[in-house]
Amino acid sequence: MLGASGAMLTACNTTEGVGEDIEAAGDAISDTARDAKD
């Protein structure tokens, strides 16, 4: 039981990390688009 909850917690942390990576990439794309527009 403890192993399963540990695996779920790890998966949750991994998903959160991927979300942050995607958000950072989106911010970089937005900044590039803004710079190109100017």
Residue pairs with C-beta under 8 A, 6 or more apart in sequence:
none
